[in-house]
Amino acid sequence: MAILGSTGSIGRNTLGVITNLKQKFNVTGLAAGRNLTLLRKQIEQFRPEIVSLERKEDAEAFRNEINLNNVRLVYGQEGAEEIARFEGNDIIVSSITGISGLRPTIAAVESGKRVALANKESMVVAGSLIQKIAADSGAEIIPVDSEHSGVFQCLAKEDISAVRTVILTASGGPFFETPVEEMRNKTVADALNHPRWKMGKKVTIDSATLMNKGLELIEARWLFGLDPEMLAILIHPQSIVHSLIEMQDGSVLAQLSPTDMKIPIQFALTYPEREKGFLPSLDLRQIGALEFYDVDVEKFPLVKLAQRALKEKNGFSIALNAANEVMVAAFLREEVKFFDIPAVVAEVVEDFCAEEVETVDDIFEIDRVSRIQTRNLLEQR
């Protein structure tokens, strides 16, 4: 198997799963970003055949610094795509963050192998296209996000025509109980203080705005072929129930597990088998209570935009993702305030609600223009 994004949170957890199941898996390729120190350790431990780095200069320095006998070294997006297409793969874990993971994800799907998908942005901006490619290549897409893994598991033996509603749960992030007037001056440190998960900075800010859940809503539509009215979100602070499926007969199916990404990762790698886990069992007696609440879309307006994206042309989703990435980066640099994120994103997406695109090049063009418009609005604030 190959891992796209090996030094990120999903990549590290995936390698943790592989370490526990080392008799079943062999690492063929690793695509990393700029964390050369961690990548060195991963190469030493897992001995891949091919390795990719984000930047050419890092790849050249890396080649001179360590012994890469029998390891092919590549770089850039083309390098990640090469790893995705590597003929020795049976499984490709796609976990490069953001739209930069789109082309490698498509390359993985084109290979016709199993794709353990953790790059939600790919489905958000190109869900219809990716499913068409998968239908042609025979690729098997299995979601890694805990919520979508839960949906996948609940639907495994169900006919989609018997489903009434698919409900994704959200922890609520660090500001679930914060009054809206107090959120205006929340700092980067406040937003990064997630009560449940340890994730990368971008996805943690997305969790604070609930944009992460909005993106997952759009992703679920394309992953499972759902109509927009079949999708919903509930706040579930305990983060034990990852998804709920309401059936037409009134039954509700739910998937529960401890809050650890290794569980959905292991399921995606070993499906349809269930290997023995290596985490403590879920003790519901200790948890005591499971709570569920509606999302306040006035407090978390990016969720409302994501719900609207389900019904608009796909240019809206592309612009939504692009503008949000730019704004989150600006917030992390402390150039804007917390509520500036949804305000600017809402303004940008209005120009793209009528755009329907079908090619990868068109997707990247809308992404490019959306980012320019977002930066222009930033300069005006």
C-alpha positions in Angstrom: 0.0 0.0 0.0 1.0 3.6 -0.5 0.2 6.6 1.7 -0.3 10.1 0.2 0.3 12.5 3.1 2.4 10.1 5.3 3.6 12.8 7.7 0.2 14.2 8.4 -2.2 13.1 11.1 -4.0 10.4 9.0 -0.7 9.2 7.6 0.9 8.8 11.0 -2.2 7.0 12.3 -2.2 4.8 9.2 1.4 3.7 9.8 0.4 3.0 13.4 -2.3 0.7 12.2 0.2 -1.0 9.8 2.7 -1.5 12.6 0.0 -3.4 14.5 -0.9 -5.4 11.4 2.5 -5.7 9.9 1.9 -9.3 8.8 -0.8 -8.1 6.4 0.6 -4.9 4.9 3.8 -3.7 3.1 4.4 -0.1 2.4 5.3 0.6 -1.2 5.3 4.4 -1.3 5.2 7.5 0.9 4.3 11.0 -0.2 5.1 13.6 2.3 5.1 17.4 2.7 8.0 19.2 4.4 8.5 17.2 7.6 11.8 15.7 6.6 12.7 14.5 10.1 9.6 12.4 10.4 9.9 11.1 6.8 13.4 9.9 7.5 12.1 7.8 10.4 9.2 6.5 8.3 11.6 5.4 5.5 13.9 3.6 8.0 11.0 1.8 9.6 8.8 0.9 6.5 11.4 0.7 3.7 9.2 2.0 0.8 10.2 1.6 -2.8 9.2 5.1 -3.8 9.1 8.4 -1.9 7.8 11.8 -2.8 8.4 15.3 -1.3 6.4 18.4 -1.8 9.3 20.6 -3.0 12.1 19.9 -5.4 14.7 21.6 -3.2 13.8 19.4 -0.3 14.0 16.3 -2.5 17.5 17.3 -3.6 18.7 18.0 -0.1 17.0 14.8 1.2 18.9 12.8 -1.5 22.2 14.1 -0.2 21.5 13.7 3.4 20.3 10.1 3.8 21.0 6.7 2.2 18.3 6.1 -0.4 19.6 2.8 -1.7 16.8 1.1 -3.7 14.4 4.0 -3.1 13.1 6.1 -6.0 12.8 9.7 -5.0 10.3 12.1 -6.7 8.7 15.4 -5.8 5.8 17.7 -6.3 2.3 16.9 -7.3 3.6 14.8 -10.1 5.6 12.7 -7.6 2.5 12.1 -5.5 0.6 11.1 -8.6 3.4 8.7 -9.5 3.1 7.0 -6.1 -0.7 6.8 -6.5 -0.2 5.0 -9.8 2.6 2.7 -8.6 1.9 -0.7 -10.0 2.9 -2.4 -6.7 -0.1 -0.9 -4.8 -3.2 -2.7 -3.7 -4.4 0.1 -1.5 -3.8 3.9 -1.7 -4.5 6.0 1.3 -5.3 9.5 0.1 -4.8 12.0 2.9 -3.1 15.1 1.4 -4.9 18.0 2.8 -6.8 20.5 0.6 -7.4 20.7 -3.1 -3.7 19.9 -3.7 -4.8 16.3 -3.0 -7.2 16.3 -5.9 -4.9 15.2 -8.7 -3.2 12.4 -6.7 -6.6 11.2 -5.5 -7.8 11.0 -9.2 -4.6 9.2 -10.1 -5.3 6.7 -7.3 -8.9 6.2 -8.5 -7.8 5.8 -12.1 -5.5 3.0 -11.0 -8.6 0.8 -10.3 -7.3 -0.1 -6.8 -8.8 0.4 -3.4 -8.7 4.1 -2.3 -8.9 4.8 1.4 -10.1 8.3 1.1 -9.3 10.9 3.8 -9.0 13.9 1.5 -12.6 15.2 1.7 -11.9 18.2 -0.5 -11.5 15.9 -3.5 -15.1 14.8 -3.2 -16.3 18.3 -2.3 -15.0 19.8 -5.6 -15.1 16.8 -7.9 -17.4 14.2 -6.4 -19.4 13.5 -9.6 -16.2 13.3 -11.7 -14.4 10.9 -9.2 -17.4 8.6 -9.1 -17.5 8.4 -12.9 -13.8 7.6 -13.0 -14.3 4.9 -10.3 -17.1 3.4 -12.3 -14.8 3.1 -15.3 -11.7 1.9 -13.5 -13.3 -0.4 -11.0 -11.7 1.4 -8.1 -13.2 0.8 -4.6 -13.5 4.0 -2.6 -13.8 3.5 1.2 -14.0 6.6 3.4 -11.6 7.1 6.3 -13.3 10.0 8.0 -15.0 8.6 11.1 -18.4 9.9 10.2 -18.3 8.6 6.6 -16.9 5.3 7.8 -19.8 5.1 10.1 -22.2 5.7 7.3 -20.4 3.1 5.1 -20.6 0.5 7.8 -24.3 1.2 8.5 -25.2 1.0 4.8 -23.0 -2.0 4.0 -26.0 -4.4 3.9 -28.8 -1.9 3.2 -30.5 -0.8 0.0 -30.1 3.0 -0.4 -33.8 3.1 -1.4 -34.7 2.1 2.1 -32.8 5.1 3.7 -34.7 8.2 4.8 -32.0 10.3 6.4 -28.2 10.1 6.8 -27.1 12.1 9.9 -23.5 13.1 10.4 -22.5 14.0 14.0 -20.2 16.9 15.0 -18.5 17.4 18.3 -19.4 21.1 18.2 -15.7 22.1 18.4 -14.3 24.5 21.0 -17.1 27.1 20.7 -20.3 25.0 20.9 -21.3 26.5 24.3 -19.7 29.9 23.6 -22.3 32.8 23.2 -22.1 34.2 19.7 -21.1 37.7 20.9 -18.1 36.2 22.7 -16.9 34.4 19.5 -16.1 37.6 17.6 -12.8 38.1 19.5 -11.7 34.4 19.8 -8.0 34.0 19.1 -6.2 31.4 17.0 -5.2 29.6 20.2 -8.8 29.5 21.3 -9.9 28.0 18.0 -7.1 25.4 18.0 -8.1 24.1 21.4 -10.4 21.3 20.2 -12.1 19.4 23.1 -11.9 16.0 21.5 -9.5 15.6 18.6 -5.8 16.3 17.9 -5.6 17.3 14.2 -3.8 19.6 11.9 -4.3 23.3 12.2 -6.4 23.8 9.1 -8.9 21.0 9.9 -9.0 22.2 13.6 -10.1 25.7 12.6 -12.6 24.1 10.2 -14.0 22.2 13.2 -14.2 25.5 15.2 -16.3 27.1 12.4 -18.1 23.7 11.7 -16.9 24.1 8.1 -15.4 20.6 8.5 -18.9 19.2 9.0 -20.2 21.3 6.1 -17.5 19.8 3.8 -18.3 16.3 5.1 -22.0 16.9 4.2 -21.1 17.6 0.6 -18.7 14.7 0.6 -21.4 12.3 1.9 -23.7 13.3 -1.0 -21.2 12.1 -3.6 -19.8 9.1 -1.6 -23.1 7.5 -1.1 -25.2 8.9 -4.0 -27.6 10.8 -1.7 -30.2 13.4 -2.5 -29.6 16.7 -0.6 -32.8 16.4 1.5 -31.5 13.1 2.8 -28.6 14.7 4.6 -28.5 16.2 8.1 -26.1 17.2 10.9 -26.4 16.9 14.7 -24.1 18.2 17.4 -23.0 15.3 19.6 -20.4 16.5 22.1 -19.4 13.1 23.3 -18.2 12.1 19.8 -19.1 8.5 20.4 -21.9 8.1 17.8 -20.3 9.0 14.5 -23.3 8.6 12.2 -26.9 7.7 12.3 -29.0 6.3 9.5 -32.8 6.7 9.7 -34.5 4.0 7.6 -37.9 4.3 5.9 -39.5 2.0 8.4 -38.5 4.2 11.4 -35.5 2.2 12.5 -32.3 4.1 13.2 -28.9 2.5 12.7 -25.9 4.0 14.4 -22.1 3.4 14.4 -20.3 3.9 17.7 -16.7 3.7 18.6 -14.0 5.4 20.7 -12.7 8.8 19.4 -9.6 7.4 17.7 -8.9 7.7 13.9 -7.1 4.3 13.9 -10.4 2.5 14.1 -11.9 3.9 10.8 -8.5 3.7 9.2 -8.1 0.0 10.1 -11.6 -0.7 8.8 -10.9 0.9 5.4 -7.7 -1.1 5.1 -9.1 -4.5 6.1 -12.7 -4.4 4.8 -14.6 -6.6 4.5 -12.7 -8.4 7.2 -12.5 -7.0 10.8 -9.1 -7.5 12.3 -8.7 -7.5 16.1 -8.3 -3.9 17.3 -5.6 -2.7 19.6 -7.5 0.1 21.4 -9.5 -0.1 24.7 -13.1 -1.2 24.2 -15.9 1.4 24.3 -17.4 1.5 27.8 -20.9 3.0 27.6 -21.4 2.7 31.4 -18.5 5.0 31.9 -19.8 7.5 29.3 -23.2 7.6 30.9 -25.1 9.9 28.6 -25.2 10.6 24.8 -26.4 14.1 23.9 -27.6 15.5 20.5 -28.4 19.0 19.5 -29.4 20.9 16.4 -26.7 23.1 14.7 -27.2 26.8 15.1 -26.6 27.9 11.5 -26.7 31.6 12.5 -23.8 31.0 14.9 -22.1 28.7 12.4 -23.0 30.2 9.0 -20.6 28.1 7.0 -22.9 25.1 7.6 -25.7 27.0 6.0 -23.5 27.6 3.0 -22.6 24.0 2.8 -26.3 23.0 2.9 -26.9 25.4 0.1 -24.0 23.9 -1.9 -25.8 20.6 -2.0 -28.4 22.2 -4.3 -26.3 24.6 -6.3 -24.1 23.9 -9.4 -20.7 22.4 -8.3 -18.9 25.7 -9.0 -20.4 26.8 -5.7 -18.7 24.0 -3.8 -15.4 24.6 -5.5 -15.5 28.3 -4.6 -16.7 27.5 -1.0 -13.7 25.2 -0.4 -11.2 27.6 -2.0 -12.4 30.7 -0.2 -12.4 28.9 3.1 -8.8 27.6 2.6 -7.6 31.2 2.0 -9.5 32.6 4.9 -8.4 29.9 7.4 -4.8 30.5 6.4 -5.3 34.2 6.9 -6.8 33.6 10.3 -3.9 31.3 11.3 -1.6 34.2 10.4 -3.8 36.4 12.6 -4.6 38.7 9.7 -8.4 38.5 10.2 -10.8 37.8 13.0 -12.8 34.6 13.5 -16.1 35.8 12.1 -14.3 37.3 9.0 -14.0 33.7 7.8 -17.7 33.1 7.0 -18.3 36.7 6.0 -15.8 36.7 3.2 -16.5 33.2 2.1 -20.2 34.0 1.8 -19.4 37.0 -0.4 -17.1 35.0 -2.7 -19.4 32.0 -3.4 -22.2 34.2 -4.8 -20.3 34.6 -8.1 -20.1 30.9 -8.7 -23.5 29.5 -7.9 -24.4 29.1 -11.6 -21.1 27.5 -12.6 -21.2 23.8 -13.7 -17.8 22.2 -14.4 -16.9 18.7 -15.5 -13.1 18.7 -16.1 -10.2 18.8 -13.6 -8.8 21.9 -15.4 -12.1 23.7 -15.0 -12.1 22.8 -11.4 -8.7 24.3 -10.8 -9.6 27.4 -12.8 -12.6 28.1 -10.6 -10.4 27.4 -7.6 -7.8 29.8 -8.8 -10.2 32.6 -9.5 -12.0 32.1 -6.2 -8.7 32.4 -4.3 -7.9 35.6 -6.1 -11.3 37.1 -5.3 -10.9 36.1 -1.7 -7.5 37.7 -1.4 -8.8 40.9 -3.0 -11.6 41.1 -0.4 -9.0 40.5 2.3 -7.0 43.5 1.1 -10.1 45.7 1.3 -10.9 44.8 4.9 
